[in-house]
Amino acid sequence: MNARLELEVELSGEVVELARAELASLAEGLVASISSESTRPAARIVALDVADMEVARELVARVSLAHRVVRVIGSEATAEERLLAESKRGVSASFRLRGHPTAPGSDPRIHRFAQIWKSGGGTIDLDHPARRFWVDGSDIASSRLLEEVGAVDRGAIQARRISRLPFSRPVGLDPKFARAAANLALAGPGRRIVDPFVGTGALLAEAALLGADVTGVDVDLEMIRGAARNLEAVGRPGARLLGGDSGMLAEQFTDGWFDALLTDAPYGRASGTGGEPVSDLIARVLPLWARRVRDDGRVVLVTAGGPDPLSEPWRRTVSVPVRQHRSLTREFRVYRRSVSLT
Ligand SMILES: C[S@@+](CC[C@H](N)C(=O)[O-])C[C@H]1O[C@@H](n2cnc3c(N)ncnc32)[C@H](O)[C@@H]1O
């Protein structure tokens, strides 16, 4: 039996409930080898264990609402042994106090670990280390040594915000939330995802960047052309984008099954529903596309609120309101089919 890696994910503070839901989704599906999950409620930290470093790095590359993923090396005593075993001539490392990244010098544990590393031949480099270690715990008894697997590249995600893309509209979803929603849909290689209200394409861009094969629909042809430009700008051209009423296109659609439906439904007057009340439109369109989702697939709906548009066997498994600005709260929902035991 292989030893598993104990990880801790440091969630970002924006919307902790959505961050937890995103991570739970990744843990369940994408990185299926994650076997256990526990939470330390006082801190915004989720503990997971994974099969190997490859899975751990994949988690870093995919997750949105987190800052950093670390692996647990061990308590003070076990860490010293492992550190000595892992230190190699010429390999640089940094040692810092978790929660105090800019004040590393004052803690005696930092000095001791740095000495151990140097005694094995390693060097210390606080600016560009090959390996980054963190000391956790307020005293020696609770001390643990952690090593950074990777920091989440939040700058790269935010570089895709709507104002930076060639086609911009006020409906554009913030890319960090779009990425979290794509993870709720378990977007990934080999998975087909449909967005029946594609708009500027923020959700499909994130799903495509995660490797999914994406299809989008919008009644507004300007949106279709704009979404195509945005997808090209993020390096994912070639999405299938269909112009027309999403309900009608769903009825005519015969090209296979989707693993997930992922959409940000119209809200208010800004979204051009041609006079159809938004809740009627969602209730008319969503069940038609949901029929094209595999039995074990999911529907991820971002909505300004309102009743559930899907009925049995679909059930809502996640529901997190996220305030976008003063006058708009969007709710992130996930629906899955109930398992039939007959
Ligand atoms: C809230 S926006 C989608 C926002 C998108 N997530 C983004 O980041 O740009 C909803 C979209 O639904 C489209 N829409 C409204 N009625 C529709 C219909 N009957 N069929 C297809 N699309 C429709 C609108 O044109 C609009 O682009």
Ligand as a Chemical Component Dictionary entry (heavy atoms), coordinates in Angstrom:
data_LIG
# 
_chem_comp.id                   LIG 
_chem_comp.type                 NON-POLYMER 
_chem_comp.pdbx_formal_charge   0 
_chem_comp.three_letter_code    LIG 
# 
loop_
_chem_comp_atom.comp_id 
_chem_comp_atom.atom_id 
_chem_comp_atom.alt_atom_id 
_chem_comp_atom.type_symbol 
_chem_comp_atom.charge 
_chem_comp_atom.model_Cartn_x 
_chem_comp_atom.model_Cartn_y 
_chem_comp_atom.model_Cartn_z 
_chem_comp_atom.pdbx_ordinal 
LIG C1  C1  C 0  -26.372 36.490 -17.603 1  
LIG S1  S1  S 1  -25.996 36.388 -19.287 2  
LIG C2  C2  C 0  -24.696 35.214 -19.296 3  
LIG C3  C3  C 0  -23.478 35.797 -18.715 4  
LIG C4  C4  C 0  -22.237 34.990 -18.957 5  
LIG N1  N1  N 0  -21.977 34.032 -17.874 6  
LIG C5  C5  C 0  -21.039 35.902 -19.105 7  
LIG O1  O1  O 0  -20.084 35.783 -18.308 8  
LIG O2  O2  O -1 -21.049 36.742 -19.976 9  
LIG C6  C6  C 0  -27.351 35.565 -19.995 10 
LIG C7  C7  C 0  -27.331 35.394 -21.510 11 
LIG O3  O3  O 0  -28.508 34.667 -21.866 12 
LIG C8  C8  C 0  -28.883 35.071 -23.181 13 
LIG N2  N2  N 0  -30.270 34.683 -23.447 14 
LIG C9  C9  C 0  -31.404 35.285 -23.034 15 
LIG N3  N3  N 0  -32.486 34.624 -23.510 16 
LIG C10 C10 C 0  -32.028 33.563 -24.202 17 
LIG C11 C11 C 0  -32.645 32.488 -24.916 18 
LIG N4  N4  N 0  -33.958 32.383 -25.005 19 
LIG N5  N5  N 0  -31.853 31.586 -25.510 20 
LIG C12 C12 C 0  -30.502 31.686 -25.436 21 
LIG N6  N6  N 0  -29.862 32.680 -24.788 22 
LIG C13 C13 C 0  -30.607 33.602 -24.168 23 
LIG C14 C14 C 0  -28.616 36.556 -23.202 24 
LIG O4  O4  O 0  -28.451 37.019 -24.541 25 
LIG C15 C15 C 0  -27.348 36.666 -22.345 26 
LIG O5  O5  O 0  -26.205 36.709 -23.159 27 
# 
loop_
_chem_comp_bond.comp_id 
_chem_comp_bond.atom_id_1 
_chem_comp_bond.atom_id_2 
_chem_comp_bond.value_order 
_chem_comp_bond.pdbx_ordinal 
LIG C1  S1  SING 1  
LIG S1  C2  SING 2  
LIG S1  C6  SING 3  
LIG C2  C3  SING 4  
LIG C3  C4  SING 5  
LIG C4  N1  SING 6  
LIG C4  C5  SING 7  
LIG C5  O1  DOUB 8  
LIG C5  O2  SING 9  
LIG C6  C7  SING 10 
LIG C7  O3  SING 11 
LIG C7  C15 SING 12 
LIG O3  C8  SING 13 
LIG C8  N2  SING 14 
LIG C8  C14 SING 15 
LIG N2  C9  SING 16 
LIG N2  C13 SING 17 
LIG C9  N3  DOUB 18 
LIG N3  C10 SING 19 
LIG C10 C11 SING 20 
LIG C10 C13 DOUB 21 
LIG C11 N4  SING 22 
LIG C11 N5  DOUB 23 
LIG N5  C12 SING 24 
LIG C12 N6  DOUB 25 
LIG N6  C13 SING 26 
LIG C14 O4  SING 27 
LIG C14 C15 SING 28 
LIG C15 O5  SING 29 
# 
